[in-house]
């Protein structure tokens, strides 16, 4: 039997469209009043087995990023259940990267947040910086990076930590040809 790495069962995500804190507070005292909401996902179910690759295709606003964030555990579904069979890493442009920190500081921070020790991070840095191919920019604040540079840094970190489940949310659409070829080696 092939092990299931991702199981999504009847997942829905609803966002409140109430715009101000005062209106949100008022709505708590009027439970019967219909509140404006947006359904980003509605009753989504699927399973991904070990070794499978799945692509989500849809128009802008169809819920692809919302589902990616739910799978990564960044946001919770309004309804339904998500189970993952291992460590999950979400790669999206700038996801988890701090604009005022340098590329190097972001590498260290992201790896620390993922539970790696300073010694482990020191061993990972050469592979990450080599793969990201940012050379003189690695010590610059990433707010100065192009979207392609941010994507390369994020991807280099994500693949170096070797997650069980890698979720990529449009981050590779901004890469240049040289980086694209490097990824597919």
C-alpha positions as CSV (number, residue, x, y, z in Angstrom):
1,X,0.0,0.0,0.0
2,X,1.3,3.4,-1.0
3,X,1.5,5.9,1.9
4,X,-0.7,9.0,1.7
5,X,1.4,12.2,2.1
6,X,-1.5,14.7,1.9
7,X,-5.1,14.1,2.6
8,X,-7.6,16.9,2.1
9,X,-11.2,16.1,3.1
10,X,-14.2,18.5,2.4
11,X,-12.1,21.6,3.0
12,X,-13.7,25.0,2.7
13,X,-12.3,28.4,3.6
14,X,-14.5,31.4,4.2
15,X,-13.1,34.9,4.8
16,X,-15.1,37.7,6.5
17,X,-15.7,40.7,4.3
18,X,-16.4,43.0,7.3
19,X,-13.9,45.8,6.9
20,X,-13.5,47.5,10.3
21,X,-12.9,46.2,13.8
22,X,-16.0,48.2,15.0
23,X,-18.2,46.4,12.5
24,X,-16.7,43.0,13.5
25,X,-17.4,43.7,17.1
26,X,-21.0,44.7,16.3
27,X,-21.5,41.5,14.3
28,X,-20.7,39.4,17.4
29,X,-23.8,40.8,19.1
30,X,-26.0,40.2,16.1
31,X,-25.6,36.5,15.4
32,X,-28.7,36.2,13.3
33,X,-27.7,39.0,11.0
34,X,-26.2,37.8,7.7
35,X,-22.5,38.8,7.5
36,X,-20.7,39.5,4.2
37,X,-18.3,36.7,3.5
38,X,-16.2,35.3,0.6
39,X,-15.8,31.5,0.0
40,X,-12.3,31.1,-1.2
41,X,-12.6,27.3,-1.2
42,X,-15.7,25.1,-1.2
43,X,-15.7,21.4,-0.3
44,X,-12.3,20.4,-1.7
45,X,-11.1,16.8,-1.3
46,X,-8.1,15.0,-2.7
47,X,-5.2,12.8,-1.7
48,X,-1.6,12.8,-2.7
49,X,0.5,9.6,-2.4
50,X,4.2,9.4,-1.7
51,X,6.2,10.3,-4.8
52,X,3.3,11.9,-6.6
53,X,3.4,15.5,-8.0
54,X,0.2,17.5,-8.2
55,X,-0.4,20.8,-9.9
56,X,-3.2,23.2,-9.1
57,X,-4.4,25.1,-12.1
58,X,-7.0,27.9,-12.1
59,X,-7.8,31.5,-12.7
60,X,-6.6,34.3,-10.4
61,X,-8.8,34.3,-7.3
62,X,-9.8,30.6,-7.6
63,X,-8.2,29.6,-4.3
64,X,-4.9,28.1,-5.3
65,X,-2.8,30.2,-2.8
66,X,-5.4,29.8,-0.1
67,X,-5.2,26.0,-0.5
68,X,-1.4,26.1,-0.5
69,X,-1.4,28.1,2.7
70,X,-3.8,25.7,4.3
71,X,-1.6,22.7,3.3
72,X,1.4,24.4,4.8
73,X,-0.4,25.1,8.0
74,X,-0.2,28.9,7.7
75,X,-4.0,29.3,7.8
76,X,-6.7,26.9,9.0
77,X,-9.7,25.8,7.0
78,X,-13.1,27.0,8.0
79,X,-14.4,23.5,7.5
80,X,-12.9,20.1,6.7
81,X,-9.7,18.3,7.6
82,X,-6.1,18.3,6.3
83,X,-3.6,15.7,7.2
84,X,0.1,15.7,6.1
85,X,2.6,12.9,6.4
86,X,5.8,14.8,7.1
87,X,7.5,18.1,7.1
88,X,5.9,20.7,4.8
89,X,7.7,23.6,3.2
90,X,5.8,26.4,1.3
91,X,7.7,28.2,-1.4
92,X,6.0,31.5,-2.5
93,X,7.6,34.7,-3.5
94,X,8.8,36.3,-0.3
95,X,7.0,33.8,2.0
96,X,8.7,34.0,5.4
97,X,11.3,36.4,4.2
98,X,11.8,39.7,6.1
99,X,12.4,42.6,3.7
100,X,14.7,44.6,6.0
101,X,17.0,41.6,6.6
102,X,19.8,40.6,4.2
103,X,19.6,37.4,2.2
104,X,22.1,35.7,4.5
105,X,20.1,36.9,7.6
106,X,16.9,35.5,6.1
107,X,18.6,32.2,5.4
108,X,19.6,31.9,9.1
109,X,16.3,33.1,10.4
110,X,14.2,30.8,8.2
111,X,16.4,27.8,9.0
112,X,16.3,28.6,12.8
113,X,12.5,28.8,12.6
114,X,12.4,25.4,11.0
115,X,14.4,24.0,14.0
116,X,17.9,23.7,12.6
117,X,20.9,24.4,14.9
118,X,23.5,27.1,14.1
119,X,26.0,24.3,13.3
120,X,23.5,22.7,10.8
121,X,22.8,26.1,9.2
122,X,26.5,26.8,8.8
123,X,26.8,23.6,6.8
124,X,23.7,24.4,4.7
125,X,24.7,28.0,3.8
126,X,27.2,27.2,1.1
127,X,24.7,25.0,-0.8
128,X,21.9,27.6,-0.4
129,X,24.0,30.5,-1.5
130,X,25.5,28.6,-4.4
131,X,22.1,27.5,-5.6
132,X,20.5,30.9,-5.2
133,X,23.3,32.4,-7.3
134,X,23.0,35.9,-5.6
135,X,26.7,36.5,-5.1
136,X,27.2,40.2,-4.2
137,X,23.5,40.6,-3.2
138,X,23.4,38.0,-0.5
139,X,24.4,40.6,2.2
140,X,21.9,43.2,0.8
141,X,18.4,43.7,2.3
142,X,16.0,41.6,0.3
143,X,13.7,44.6,-0.1
144,X,16.2,45.5,-2.8
145,X,15.9,42.2,-4.5
146,X,13.8,41.6,-7.7
147,X,11.0,39.2,-7.5
148,X,13.2,36.7,-9.3
149,X,16.0,37.0,-6.8
150,X,13.5,36.5,-3.9
151,X,12.2,33.4,-5.7
152,X,15.7,32.0,-6.1
153,X,16.5,32.5,-2.5
154,X,13.3,31.0,-1.3
155,X,13.6,28.0,-3.6
156,X,17.3,27.5,-2.6
157,X,16.3,27.4,1.1
158,X,13.2,25.2,0.5
159,X,15.1,22.5,-1.5
160,X,18.1,22.5,0.9
161,X,16.0,21.7,3.9
162,X,14.7,18.6,2.0
163,X,11.1,18.7,3.2
164,X,8.8,15.6,2.8
165,X,6.2,17.8,1.1
166,X,7.2,20.9,-1.0
167,X,4.4,23.3,-2.0
168,X,5.3,25.8,-4.6
169,X,2.9,28.8,-5.1
170,X,3.7,30.7,-8.3
171,X,7.3,31.4,-7.1
172,X,8.9,29.8,-10.1
173,X,7.0,31.8,-12.7
174,X,9.4,34.8,-12.1
175,X,12.7,32.9,-12.5
176,X,15.1,33.6,-15.3
177,X,16.2,31.0,-17.9
178,X,19.5,30.3,-16.2
179,X,17.8,29.6,-12.9
180,X,15.1,27.5,-14.5
181,X,17.7,25.3,-16.1
182,X,19.5,25.0,-12.8
183,X,16.3,23.8,-11.0
184,X,15.7,21.1,-13.6
185,X,19.2,19.5,-13.3
